[in-house]
Amino acid sequence: MAYTYDRVLKDTKIDDAEMRVRDALADKGFGVLTEIDVKATMKKKLDADMPHKAIEIEPRIGAMLPCNVILRQVDGDTEVSAVDPVASM
């Protein structure tokens, strides 16, 4: 069972995708309460330049954490994943 809704924004840089996601959330009455830069956090906490083991195994795991929407660069595209509220229950 999939636990996220996923969209790939072709040829879209992550900064552009972020603005599109923020605008789409705002249009529906939602906002961003917290932000986590996984790369920076991993470097600061573990002095690691790689993703956490869970992220290596399942890249969308962040959607199950406080990050209900995640963006990640995949080649020249950006993947946007949002938690499926039914699946998370």
PDB file of N, CA, C and O in Angstrom:
ATOM      1  N   MET A   1       0.848  -1.185   0.000  1.00  0.00           N
ATOM      2  CA  MET A   1       0.000   0.000   0.000  1.00  0.00           C
ATOM      3  C   MET A   1       0.888   1.241   0.000  1.00  0.00           C
ATOM      4  O   MET A   1       1.777   1.379   0.840  1.00  0.00           O
ATOM      5  N   ALA A   2       0.644   2.119  -0.926  1.00  0.00           N
ATOM      6  CA  ALA A   2       1.389   3.381  -0.979  1.00  0.00           C
ATOM      7  C   ALA A   2       0.905   4.299   0.146  1.00  0.00           C
ATOM      8  O   ALA A   2      -0.278   4.311   0.486  1.00  0.00           O
ATOM      9  N   TYR A   3       1.812   5.047   0.702  1.00  0.00           N
ATOM     10  CA  TYR A   3       1.429   5.958   1.787  1.00  0.00           C
ATOM     11  C   TYR A   3       1.665   7.421   1.429  1.00  0.00           C
ATOM     12  O   TYR A   3       1.550   8.301   2.282  1.00  0.00           O
ATOM     13  N   THR A   4       1.990   7.675   0.176  1.00  0.00           N
ATOM     14  CA  THR A   4       2.174   9.051  -0.275  1.00  0.00           C
ATOM     15  C   THR A   4       1.525   9.249  -1.637  1.00  0.00           C
ATOM     16  O   THR A   4       1.336   8.310  -2.411  1.00  0.00           O
ATOM     17  N   TYR A   5       1.196  10.498  -1.895  1.00  0.00           N
ATOM     18  CA  TYR A   5       0.826  10.934  -3.236  1.00  0.00           C
ATOM     19  C   TYR A   5       2.091  11.556  -3.805  1.00  0.00           C
ATOM     20  O   TYR A   5       2.707  12.401  -3.155  1.00  0.00           O
ATOM     21  N   ASP A   6       2.483  11.158  -4.994  1.00  0.00           N
ATOM     22  CA  ASP A   6       3.754  11.609  -5.558  1.00  0.00           C
ATOM     23  C   ASP A   6       3.556  12.232  -6.933  1.00  0.00           C
ATOM     24  O   ASP A   6       2.760  11.765  -7.748  1.00  0.00           O
ATOM     25  N   ARG A   7       4.312  13.303  -7.160  1.00  0.00           N
ATOM     26  CA  ARG A   7       4.338  13.944  -8.473  1.00  0.00           C
ATOM     27  C   ARG A   7       5.780  14.315  -8.788  1.00  0.00           C
ATOM     28  O   ARG A   7       6.516  14.789  -7.923  1.00  0.00           O
ATOM     29  N   VAL A   8       6.169  14.094 -10.031  1.00  0.00           N
ATOM     30  CA  VAL A   8       7.488  14.515 -10.484  1.00  0.00           C
ATOM     31  C   VAL A   8       7.299  15.753 -11.339  1.00  0.00           C
ATOM     32  O   VAL A   8       6.557  15.738 -12.321  1.00  0.00           O
ATOM     33  N   LEU A   9       7.973  16.815 -10.958  1.00  0.00           N
ATOM     34  CA  LEU A   9       7.948  18.054 -11.726  1.00  0.00           C
ATOM     35  C   LEU A   9       9.169  18.020 -12.635  1.00  0.00           C
ATOM     36  O   LEU A   9      10.291  18.265 -12.193  1.00  0.00           O
ATOM     37  N   LYS A  10       8.942  17.716 -13.896  1.00  0.00           N
ATOM     38  CA  LYS A  10      10.018  17.541 -14.869  1.00  0.00           C
ATOM     39  C   LYS A  10      10.790  18.836 -15.082  1.00  0.00           C
ATOM     40  O   LYS A  10      10.209  19.919 -15.155  1.00  0.00           O
ATOM     41  N   ASP A  11      12.095  18.706 -15.178  1.00  0.00           N
ATOM     42  CA  ASP A  11      12.985  19.838 -15.454  1.00  0.00           C
ATOM     43  C   ASP A  11      12.733  21.022 -14.529  1.00  0.00           C
ATOM     44  O   ASP A  11      12.803  22.175 -14.953  1.00  0.00           O
ATOM     45  N   THR A  12      12.442  20.731 -13.268  1.00  0.00           N
ATOM     46  CA  THR A  12      12.144  21.774 -12.285  1.00  0.00           C
ATOM     47  C   THR A  12      13.165  21.706 -11.163  1.00  0.00           C
ATOM     48  O   THR A  12      13.365  20.656 -10.553  1.00  0.00           O
ATOM     49  N   LYS A  13      13.802  22.828 -10.900  1.00  0.00           N
ATOM     50  CA  LYS A  13      14.753  22.897  -9.794  1.00  0.00           C
ATOM     51  C   LYS A  13      13.976  22.889  -8.481  1.00  0.00           C
ATOM     52  O   LYS A  13      12.818  23.301  -8.424  1.00  0.00           O
ATOM     53  N   ILE A  14      14.631  22.417  -7.443  1.00  0.00           N
ATOM     54  CA  ILE A  14      13.946  22.258  -6.164  1.00  0.00           C
ATOM     55  C   ILE A  14      13.443  23.590  -5.604  1.00  0.00           C
ATOM     56  O   ILE A  14      12.385  23.626  -4.975  1.00  0.00           O
ATOM     57  N   ASP A  15      14.172  24.676  -5.817  1.00  0.00           N
ATOM     58  CA  ASP A  15      13.717  25.983  -5.326  1.00  0.00           C
ATOM     59  C   ASP A  15      12.426  26.415  -6.018  1.00  0.00           C
ATOM     60  O   ASP A  15      11.529  26.964  -5.379  1.00  0.00           O
ATOM     61  N   ASP A  16      12.334  26.167  -7.322  1.00  0.00           N
ATOM     62  CA  ASP A  16      11.107  26.493  -8.056  1.00  0.00           C
ATOM     63  C   ASP A  16       9.954  25.600  -7.607  1.00  0.00           C
ATOM     64  O   ASP A  16       8.825  26.065  -7.452  1.00  0.00           O
ATOM     65  N   ALA A  17      10.242  24.329  -7.401  1.00  0.00           N
ATOM     66  CA  ALA A  17       9.217  23.400  -6.933  1.00  0.00           C
ATOM     67  C   ALA A  17       8.718  23.802  -5.549  1.00  0.00           C
ATOM     68  O   ALA A  17       7.523  23.730  -5.262  1.00  0.00           O
ATOM     69  N   GLU A  18       9.642  24.224  -4.702  1.00  0.00           N
ATOM     70  CA  GLU A  18       9.250  24.648  -3.353  1.00  0.00           C
ATOM     71  C   GLU A  18       8.251  25.801  -3.409  1.00  0.00           C
ATOM     72  O   GLU A  18       7.259  25.794  -2.681  1.00  0.00           O
ATOM     73  N   MET A  19       8.501  26.774  -4.251  1.00  0.00           N
ATOM     74  CA  MET A  19       7.578  27.914  -4.358  1.00  0.00           C
ATOM     75  C   MET A  19       6.216  27.464  -4.884  1.00  0.00           C
ATOM     76  O   MET A  19       5.181  27.943  -4.421  1.00  0.00           O
ATOM     77  N   ARG A  20       6.215  26.552  -5.841  1.00  0.00           N
ATOM     78  CA  ARG A  20       4.954  26.032  -6.375  1.00  0.00           C
ATOM     79  C   ARG A  20       4.177  25.280  -5.295  1.00  0.00           C
ATOM     80  O   ARG A  20       2.959  25.422  -5.187  1.00  0.00           O
ATOM     81  N   VAL A  21       4.882  24.484  -4.503  1.00  0.00           N
ATOM     82  CA  VAL A  21       4.227  23.728  -3.427  1.00  0.00           C
ATOM     83  C   VAL A  21       3.681  24.678  -2.369  1.00  0.00           C
ATOM     84  O   VAL A  21       2.545  24.518  -1.921  1.00  0.00           O
ATOM     85  N   ARG A  22       4.471  25.657  -1.969  1.00  0.00           N
ATOM     86  CA  ARG A  22       4.000  26.635  -0.978  1.00  0.00           C
ATOM     87  C   ARG A  22       2.743  27.350  -1.474  1.00  0.00           C
ATOM     88  O   ARG A  22       1.784  27.524  -0.721  1.00  0.00           O
ATOM     89  N   ASP A  23       2.753  27.763  -2.741  1.00  0.00           N
ATOM     90  CA  ASP A  23       1.584  28.445  -3.310  1.00  0.00           C
ATOM     91  C   ASP A  23       0.369  27.527  -3.342  1.00  0.00           C
ATOM     92  O   ASP A  23      -0.740  27.950  -3.015  1.00  0.00           O
ATOM     93  N   ALA A  24       0.573  26.267  -3.736  1.00  0.00           N
ATOM     94  CA  ALA A  24      -0.532  25.309  -3.804  1.00  0.00           C
ATOM     95  C   ALA A  24      -1.108  25.045  -2.412  1.00  0.00           C
ATOM     96  O   ALA A  24      -2.325  24.964  -2.249  1.00  0.00           O
ATOM     97  N   LEU A  25      -0.247  24.912  -1.421  1.00  0.00           N
ATOM     98  CA  LEU A  25      -0.715  24.721  -0.044  1.00  0.00           C
ATOM     99  C   LEU A  25      -1.496  25.931   0.434  1.00  0.00           C
ATOM    100  O   LEU A  25      -2.556  25.789   1.043  1.00  0.00           O
ATOM    101  N   ALA A  26      -0.979  27.114   0.163  1.00  0.00           N
ATOM    102  CA  ALA A  26      -1.652  28.354   0.585  1.00  0.00           C
ATOM    103  C   ALA A  26      -3.019  28.487  -0.082  1.00  0.00           C
ATOM    104  O   ALA A  26      -3.976  28.935   0.550  1.00  0.00           O
ATOM    105  N   ASP A  27      -3.114  28.103  -1.344  1.00  0.00           N
ATOM    106  CA  ASP A  27      -4.401  28.162  -2.057  1.00  0.00           C
ATOM    107  C   ASP A  27      -5.462  27.295  -1.398  1.00  0.00           C
ATOM    108  O   ASP A  27      -6.657  27.564  -1.524  1.00  0.00           O
ATOM    109  N   LYS A  28      -5.022  26.249  -0.692  1.00  0.00           N
ATOM    110  CA  LYS A  28      -5.953  25.335  -0.013  1.00  0.00           C
ATOM    111  C   LYS A  28      -6.063  25.631   1.484  1.00  0.00           C
ATOM    112  O   LYS A  28      -6.687  24.871   2.225  1.00  0.00           O
ATOM    113  N   GLY A  29      -5.460  26.728   1.923  1.00  0.00           N
ATOM    114  CA  GLY A  29      -5.565  27.124   3.325  1.00  0.00           C
ATOM    115  C   GLY A  29      -4.530  26.507   4.250  1.00  0.00           C
ATOM    116  O   GLY A  29      -4.675  26.570   5.471  1.00  0.00           O
ATOM    117  N   PHE A  30      -3.498  25.920   3.691  1.00  0.00           N
ATOM    118  CA  PHE A  30      -2.441  25.309   4.496  1.00  0.00           C
ATOM    119  C   PHE A  30      -1.192  26.173   4.448  1.00  0.00           C
ATOM    120  O   PHE A  30      -1.051  27.038   3.584  1.00  0.00           O
ATOM    121  N   GLY A  31      -0.298  25.928   5.378  1.00  0.00           N
ATOM    122  CA  GLY A  31       0.964  26.642   5.401  1.00  0.00           C
ATOM    123  C   GLY A  31       2.076  25.730   5.876  1.00  0.00           C
ATOM    124  O   GLY A  31       1.845  24.574   6.230  1.00  0.00           O
ATOM    125  N   VAL A  32       3.273  26.263   5.879  1.00  0.00           N
ATOM    126  CA  VAL A  32       4.441  25.515   6.328  1.00  0.00           C
ATOM    127  C   VAL A  32       4.732  25.914   7.766  1.00  0.00           C
ATOM    128  O   VAL A  32       5.016  27.078   8.049  1.00  0.00           O
ATOM    129  N   LEU A  33       4.661  24.950   8.673  1.00  0.00           N
ATOM    130  CA  LEU A  33       4.905  25.220  10.085  1.00  0.00           C
ATOM    131  C   LEU A  33       6.364  25.000  10.464  1.00  0.00           C
ATOM    132  O   LEU A  33       6.933  25.759  11.249  1.00  0.00           O
ATOM    133  N   THR A  34       6.958  23.962   9.903  1.00  0.00           N
ATOM    134  CA  THR A  34       8.364  23.677  10.174  1.00  0.00           C
ATOM    135  C   THR A  34       9.040  23.244   8.881  1.00  0.00           C
ATOM    136  O   THR A  34       8.394  22.762   7.951  1.00  0.00           O
ATOM    137  N   GLU A  35      10.341  23.425   8.847  1.00  0.00           N
ATOM    138  CA  GLU A  35      11.129  23.003   7.706  1.00  0.00           C
ATOM    139  C   GLU A  35      12.334  22.235   8.210  1.00  0.00           C
ATOM    140  O   GLU A  35      12.949  22.612   9.208  1.00  0.00           O
ATOM    141  N   ILE A  36      12.667  21.164   7.523  1.00  0.00           N
ATOM    142  CA  ILE A  36      13.834  20.369   7.885  1.00  0.00           C
ATOM    143  C   ILE A  36      14.686  20.190   6.638  1.00  0.00           C
ATOM    144  O   ILE A  36      14.223  19.655   5.632  1.00  0.00           O
ATOM    145  N   ASP A  37      15.915  20.634   6.708  1.00  0.00           N
ATOM    146  CA  ASP A  37      16.883  20.399   5.640  1.00  0.00           C
ATOM    147  C   ASP A  37      17.642  19.145   6.046  1.00  0.00           C
ATOM    148  O   ASP A  37      18.567  19.201   6.856  1.00  0.00           O
ATOM    149  N   VAL A  38      17.245  18.015   5.476  1.00  0.00           N
ATOM    150  CA  VAL A  38      17.812  16.729   5.888  1.00  0.00           C
ATOM    151  C   VAL A  38      19.319  16.698   5.675  1.00  0.00           C
ATOM    152  O   VAL A  38      20.059  16.219   6.535  1.00  0.00           O
ATOM    153  N   LYS A  39      19.772  17.201   4.546  1.00  0.00           N
ATOM    154  CA  LYS A  39      21.211  17.188   4.258  1.00  0.00           C
ATOM    155  C   LYS A  39      21.986  17.961   5.323  1.00  0.00           C
ATOM    156  O   LYS A  39      23.001  17.477   5.826  1.00  0.00           O
ATOM    157  N   ALA A  40      21.514  19.161   5.670  1.00  0.00           N
ATOM    158  CA  ALA A  40      22.191  19.979   6.679  1.00  0.00           C
ATOM    159  C   ALA A  40      22.100  19.336   8.062  1.00  0.00           C
ATOM    160  O   ALA A  40      23.059  19.379   8.832  1.00  0.00           O
ATOM    161  N   THR A  41      20.956  18.746   8.377  1.00  0.00           N
ATOM    162  CA  THR A  41      20.773  18.107   9.681  1.00  0.00           C
ATOM    163  C   THR A  41      21.686  16.902   9.827  1.00  0.00           C
ATOM    164  O   THR A  41      22.287  16.704  10.883  1.00  0.00           O
ATOM    165  N   MET A  42      21.795  16.094   8.777  1.00  0.00           N
ATOM    166  CA  MET A  42      22.675  14.930   8.834  1.00  0.00           C
ATOM    167  C   MET A  42      24.131  15.351   9.015  1.00  0.00           C
ATOM    168  O   MET A  42      24.885  14.709   9.745  1.00  0.00           O
ATOM    169  N   LYS A  43      24.513  16.417   8.355  1.00  0.00           N
ATOM    170  CA  LYS A  43      25.886  16.918   8.480  1.00  0.00           C
ATOM    171  C   LYS A  43      26.137  17.414   9.902  1.00  0.00           C
ATOM    172  O   LYS A  43      27.167  17.103  10.501  1.00  0.00           O
ATOM    173  N   LYS A  44      25.203  18.178  10.433  1.00  0.00           N
ATOM    174  CA  LYS A  44      25.370  18.759  11.769  1.00  0.00           C
ATOM    175  C   LYS A  44      25.360  17.690  12.863  1.00  0.00           C
ATOM    176  O   LYS A  44      26.211  17.703  13.752  1.00  0.00           O
ATOM    177  N   LYS A  45      24.403  16.769  12.798  1.00  0.00           N
ATOM    178  CA  LYS A  45      24.235  15.782  13.868  1.00  0.00           C
ATOM    179  C   LYS A  45      25.215  14.609  13.776  1.00  0.00           C
ATOM    180  O   LYS A  45      25.716  14.133  14.795  1.00  0.00           O
ATOM    181  N   LEU A  46      25.484  14.148  12.551  1.00  0.00           N
ATOM    182  CA  LEU A  46      26.284  12.938  12.383  1.00  0.00           C
ATOM    183  C   LEU A  46      27.564  13.151  11.585  1.00  0.00           C
ATOM    184  O   LEU A  46      28.323  12.212  11.348  1.00  0.00           O
ATOM    185  N   ASP A  47      27.795  14.398  11.171  1.00  0.00           N
ATOM    186  CA  ASP A  47      28.922  14.721  10.304  1.00  0.00           C
ATOM    187  C   ASP A  47      28.939  13.799   9.086  1.00  0.00           C
ATOM    188  O   ASP A  47      29.989  13.311   8.668  1.00  0.00           O
ATOM    189  N   ALA A  48      27.736  13.573   8.523  1.00  0.00           N
ATOM    190  CA  ALA A  48      27.588  12.682   7.376  1.00  0.00           C
ATOM    191  C   ALA A  48      27.136  13.464   6.154  1.00  0.00           C
ATOM    192  O   ALA A  48      26.251  14.314   6.245  1.00  0.00           O
ATOM    193  N   ASP A  49      27.740  13.178   5.020  1.00  0.00           N
ATOM    194  CA  ASP A  49      27.358  13.803   3.757  1.00  0.00           C
ATOM    195  C   ASP A  49      26.463  12.875   2.947  1.00  0.00           C
ATOM    196  O   ASP A  49      26.440  12.937   1.718  1.00  0.00           O
ATOM    197  N   MET A  50      25.742  12.032   3.629  1.00  0.00           N
ATOM    198  CA  MET A  50      24.854  11.089   2.950  1.00  0.00           C
ATOM    199  C   MET A  50      23.519  11.065   3.670  1.00  0.00           C
ATOM    200  O   MET A  50      23.423  11.512   4.813  1.00  0.00           O
ATOM    201  N   PRO A  51      22.496  10.553   3.023  1.00  0.00           N
ATOM    202  CA  PRO A  51      21.202  10.464   3.691  1.00  0.00           C
ATOM    203  C   PRO A  51      21.212   9.436   4.816  1.00  0.00           C
ATOM    204  O   PRO A  51      22.073   8.558   4.858  1.00  0.00           O
ATOM    205  N   HIS A  52      20.262   9.550   5.715  1.00  0.00           N
ATOM    206  CA  HIS A  52      20.081   8.594   6.792  1.00  0.00           C
ATOM    207  C   HIS A  52      19.769   7.226   6.184  1.00  0.00           C
ATOM    208  O   HIS A  52      19.243   7.149   5.073  1.00  0.00           O
ATOM    209  N   LYS A  53      20.086   6.162   6.894  1.00  0.00           N
ATOM    210  CA  LYS A  53      19.854   4.804   6.388  1.00  0.00           C
ATOM    211  C   LYS A  53      18.398   4.594   5.975  1.00  0.00           C
ATOM    212  O   LYS A  53      18.129   3.989   4.937  1.00  0.00           O
ATOM    213  N   ALA A  54      17.465   5.087   6.778  1.00  0.00           N
ATOM    214  CA  ALA A  54      16.050   4.927   6.439  1.00  0.00           C
ATOM    215  C   ALA A  54      15.727   5.632   5.129  1.00  0.00           C
ATOM    216  O   ALA A  54      14.935   5.129   4.332  1.00  0.00           O
ATOM    217  N   ILE A  55      16.331   6.784   4.902  1.00  0.00           N
ATOM    218  CA  ILE A  55      16.094   7.528   3.668  1.00  0.00           C
ATOM    219  C   ILE A  55      16.726   6.808   2.485  1.00  0.00           C
ATOM    220  O   ILE A  55      16.181   6.833   1.381  1.00  0.00           O
ATOM    221  N   GLU A  56      17.861   6.171   2.703  1.00  0.00           N
ATOM    222  CA  GLU A  56      18.481   5.385   1.623  1.00  0.00           C
ATOM    223  C   GLU A  56      17.574   4.234   1.214  1.00  0.00           C
ATOM    224  O   GLU A  56      17.445   3.932   0.028  1.00  0.00           O
ATOM    225  N   ILE A  57      16.946   3.593   2.192  1.00  0.00           N
ATOM    226  CA  ILE A  57      16.081   2.441   1.923  1.00  0.00           C
ATOM    227  C   ILE A  57      14.741   2.888   1.355  1.00  0.00           C
ATOM    228  O   ILE A  57      14.245   2.297   0.396  1.00  0.00           O
ATOM    229  N   GLU A  58      14.150   3.931   1.944  1.00  0.00           N
ATOM    230  CA  GLU A  58      12.834   4.416   1.529  1.00  0.00           C
ATOM    231  C   GLU A  58      12.862   5.944   1.469  1.00  0.00           C
ATOM    232  O   GLU A  58      12.649   6.599   2.490  1.00  0.00           O
ATOM    233  N   PRO A  59      13.120   6.525   0.290  1.00  0.00           N
ATOM    234  CA  PRO A  59      13.288   7.975   0.159  1.00  0.00           C
ATOM    235  C   PRO A  59      12.083   8.809   0.599  1.00  0.00           C
ATOM    236  O   PRO A  59      12.242   9.980   0.941  1.00  0.00           O
ATOM    237  N   ARG A  60      10.893   8.230   0.595  1.00  0.00           N
ATOM    238  CA  ARG A  60       9.694   8.999   0.972  1.00  0.00           C
ATOM    239  C   ARG A  60       9.337   8.878   2.452  1.00  0.00           C
ATOM    240  O   ARG A  60       8.269   9.331   2.863  1.00  0.00           O
ATOM    241  N   ILE A  61      10.207   8.276   3.254  1.00  0.00           N
ATOM    242  CA  ILE A  61       9.926   8.064   4.675  1.00  0.00           C
ATOM    243  C   ILE A  61       9.682   9.379   5.406  1.00  0.00           C
ATOM    244  O   ILE A  61       8.968   9.407   6.408  1.00  0.00           O
ATOM    245  N   GLY A  62      10.263  10.457   4.918  1.00  0.00           N
ATOM    246  CA  GLY A  62      10.066  11.762   5.544  1.00  0.00           C
ATOM    247  C   GLY A  62       8.617  12.181   5.613  1.00  0.00           C
ATOM    248  O   GLY A  62       8.245  12.960   6.489  1.00  0.00           O
ATOM    249  N   ALA A  63       7.787  11.683   4.709  1.00  0.00           N
ATOM    250  CA  ALA A  63       6.363  12.031   4.730  1.00  0.00           C
ATOM    251  C   ALA A  63       5.671  11.485   5.973  1.00  0.00           C
ATOM    252  O   ALA A  63       4.614  11.984   6.361  1.00  0.00           O
ATOM    253  N   MET A  64       6.251  10.472   6.599  1.00  0.00           N
ATOM    254  CA  MET A  64       5.657   9.910   7.814  1.00  0.00           C
ATOM    255  C   MET A  64       6.173  10.593   9.075  1.00  0.00           C
ATOM    256  O   MET A  64       5.669  10.345  10.171  1.00  0.00           O
ATOM    257  N   LEU A  65       7.157  11.435   8.925  1.00  0.00           N
ATOM    258  CA  LEU A  65       7.699  12.195  10.040  1.00  0.00           C
ATOM    259  C   LEU A  65       6.907  13.502  10.124  1.00  0.00           C
ATOM    260  O   LEU A  65       5.892  13.642   9.443  1.00  0.00           O
ATOM    261  N   PRO A  66       7.340  14.444  10.927  1.00  0.00           N
ATOM    262  CA  PRO A  66       6.597  15.712  10.966  1.00  0.00           C
ATOM    263  C   PRO A  66       6.500  16.384   9.597  1.00  0.00           C
ATOM    264  O   PRO A  66       5.702  17.303   9.415  1.00  0.00           O
ATOM    265  N   CYS A  67       7.301  15.936   8.640  1.00  0.00           N
ATOM    266  CA  CYS A  67       7.270  16.513   7.285  1.00  0.00           C
ATOM    267  C   CYS A  67       6.206  15.795   6.485  1.00  0.00           C
ATOM    268  O   CYS A  67       6.471  14.730   5.926  1.00  0.00           O
ATOM    269  N   ASN A  68       5.027  16.342   6.418  1.00  0.00           N
ATOM    270  CA  ASN A  68       3.960  15.679   5.677  1.00  0.00           C
ATOM    271  C   ASN A  68       4.077  15.887   4.174  1.00  0.00           C
ATOM    272  O   ASN A  68       3.423  15.196   3.392  1.00  0.00           O
ATOM    273  N   VAL A  69       4.908  16.838   3.773  1.00  0.00           N
ATOM    274  CA  VAL A  69       5.200  17.070   2.359  1.00  0.00           C
ATOM    275  C   VAL A  69       6.712  17.125   2.224  1.00  0.00           C
ATOM    276  O   VAL A  69       7.378  17.851   2.961  1.00  0.00           O
ATOM    277  N   ILE A  70       7.251  16.365   1.290  1.00  0.00           N
ATOM    278  CA  ILE A  70       8.693  16.373   1.091  1.00  0.00           C
ATOM    279  C   ILE A  70       9.017  16.654  -0.367  1.00  0.00           C
ATOM    280  O   ILE A  70       8.265  16.288  -1.271  1.00  0.00           O
ATOM    281  N   LEU A  71      10.133  17.300  -0.574  1.00  0.00           N
ATOM    282  CA  LEU A  71      10.649  17.563  -1.914  1.00  0.00           C
ATOM    283  C   LEU A  71      12.038  16.976  -1.967  1.00  0.00           C
ATOM    284  O   LEU A  71      12.817  17.100  -1.022  1.00  0.00           O
ATOM    285  N   ARG A  72      12.346  16.330  -3.090  1.00  0.00           N
ATOM    286  CA  ARG A  72      13.697  15.816  -3.260  1.00  0.00           C
ATOM    287  C   ARG A  72      14.085  15.893  -4.719  1.00  0.00           C
ATOM    288  O   ARG A  72      13.281  15.649  -5.619  1.00  0.00           O
ATOM    289  N   GLN A  73      15.330  16.237  -4.921  1.00  0.00           N
ATOM    290  CA  GLN A  73      15.875  16.348  -6.270  1.00  0.00           C
ATOM    291  C   GLN A  73      16.160  14.952  -6.799  1.00  0.00           C
ATOM    292  O   GLN A  73      16.845  14.166  -6.145  1.00  0.00           O
ATOM    293  N   VAL A  74      15.641  14.644  -7.968  1.00  0.00           N
ATOM    294  CA  VAL A  74      15.868  13.360  -8.619  1.00  0.00           C
ATOM    295  C   VAL A  74      16.336  13.678 -10.034  1.00  0.00           C
ATOM    296  O   VAL A  74      15.544  14.031 -10.907  1.00  0.00           O
ATOM    297  N   ASP A  75      17.637  13.544 -10.235  1.00  0.00           N
ATOM    298  CA  ASP A  75      18.261  13.937 -11.496  1.00  0.00           C
ATOM    299  C   ASP A  75      17.945  15.414 -11.746  1.00  0.00           C
ATOM    300  O   ASP A  75      18.219  16.239 -10.875  1.00  0.00           O
ATOM    301  N   GLY A  76      17.392  15.771 -12.874  1.00  0.00           N
ATOM    302  CA  GLY A  76      17.076  17.168 -13.163  1.00  0.00           C
ATOM    303  C   GLY A  76      15.656  17.542 -12.793  1.00  0.00           C
ATOM    304  O   GLY A  76      15.211  18.653 -13.078  1.00  0.00           O
ATOM    305  N   ASP A  77      14.946  16.630 -12.166  1.00  0.00           N
ATOM    306  CA  ASP A  77      13.545  16.843 -11.806  1.00  0.00           C
ATOM    307  C   ASP A  77      13.424  16.996 -10.291  1.00  0.00           C
ATOM    308  O   ASP A  77      14.384  16.767  -9.554  1.00  0.00           O
ATOM    309  N   THR A  78      12.242  17.382  -9.841  1.00  0.00           N
ATOM    310  CA  THR A  78      11.964  17.417  -8.412  1.00  0.00           C
ATOM    311  C   THR A  78      10.736  16.563  -8.142  1.00  0.00           C
ATOM    312  O   THR A  78       9.702  16.721  -8.789  1.00  0.00           O
ATOM    313  N   GLU A  79      10.860  15.659  -7.182  1.00  0.00           N
ATOM    314  CA  GLU A  79       9.723  14.836  -6.777  1.00  0.00           C
ATOM    315  C   GLU A  79       9.091  15.462  -5.544  1.00  0.00           C
ATOM    316  O   GLU A  79       9.778  15.803  -4.581  1.00  0.00           O
ATOM    317  N   VAL A  80       7.781  15.606  -5.590  1.00  0.00           N
ATOM    318  CA  VAL A  80       7.014  16.115  -4.457  1.00  0.00           C
ATOM    319  C   VAL A  80       6.161  14.971  -3.942  1.00  0.00           C
ATOM    320  O   VAL A  80       5.424  14.351  -4.708  1.00  0.00           O
ATOM    321  N   SER A  81       6.255  14.686  -2.653  1.00  0.00           N
ATOM    322  CA  SER A  81       5.464  13.630  -2.035  1.00  0.00           C
ATOM    323  C   SER A  81       4.728  14.195  -0.837  1.00  0.00           C
ATOM    324  O   SER A  81       5.288  14.947  -0.039  1.00  0.00           O
ATOM    325  N   ALA A  82       3.474  13.822  -0.727  1.00  0.00           N
ATOM    326  CA  ALA A  82       2.653  14.248   0.412  1.00  0.00           C
ATOM    327  C   ALA A  82       2.046  12.997   1.030  1.00  0.00           C
ATOM    328  O   ALA A  82       1.664  12.067   0.320  1.00  0.00           O
ATOM    329  N   VAL A  83       1.959  12.982   2.344  1.00  0.00           N
ATOM    330  CA  VAL A  83       1.433  11.828   3.051  1.00  0.00           C
ATOM    331  C   VAL A  83      -0.044  11.639   2.692  1.00  0.00           C
ATOM    332  O   VAL A  83      -0.804  12.603   2.596  1.00  0.00           O
ATOM    333  N   ASP A  84      -0.428  10.384   2.497  1.00  0.00           N
ATOM    334  CA  ASP A  84      -1.832  10.021   2.316  1.00  0.00           C
ATOM    335  C   ASP A  84      -2.411   9.858   3.720  1.00  0.00           C
ATOM    336  O   ASP A  84      -2.043   8.921   4.428  1.00  0.00           O
ATOM    337  N   PRO A  85      -3.316  10.757   4.136  1.00  0.00           N
ATOM    338  CA  PRO A  85      -3.802  10.718   5.518  1.00  0.00           C
ATOM    339  C   PRO A  85      -4.509   9.406   5.872  1.00  0.00           C
ATOM    340  O   PRO A  85      -4.433   8.972   7.022  1.00  0.00           O
ATOM    341  N   VAL A  86      -5.182   8.773   4.938  1.00  0.00           N
ATOM    342  CA  VAL A  86      -5.855   7.515   5.209  1.00  0.00           C
ATOM    343  C   VAL A  86      -4.841   6.406   5.456  1.00  0.00           C
ATOM    344  O   VAL A  86      -4.992   5.615   6.387  1.00  0.00           O
ATOM    345  N   ALA A  87      -3.809   6.350   4.621  1.00  0.00           N
ATOM    346  CA  ALA A  87      -2.784   5.326   4.786  1.00  0.00           C
ATOM    347  C   ALA A  87      -2.003   5.504   6.069  1.00  0.00           C
ATOM    348  O   ALA A  87      -1.546   4.523   6.656  1.00  0.00           O
ATOM    349  N   SER A  88      -1.842   6.736   6.513  1.00  0.00           N
ATOM    350  CA  SER A  88      -1.054   6.972   7.726  1.00  0.00           C
ATOM    351  C   SER A  88      -1.819   6.600   8.992  1.00  0.00           C
ATOM    352  O   SER A  88      -1.237   6.509  10.073  1.00  0.00           O
ATOM    353  N   MET A  89      -3.091   6.393   8.857  1.00  0.00           N
ATOM    354  CA  MET A  89      -3.876   5.991  10.030  1.00  0.00           C
ATOM    355  C   MET A  89      -3.916   4.503  10.078  1.00  0.00           C
ATOM    356  O   MET A  89      -4.523   3.931  10.983  1.00  0.00           O
TER     357      MET A  89
END
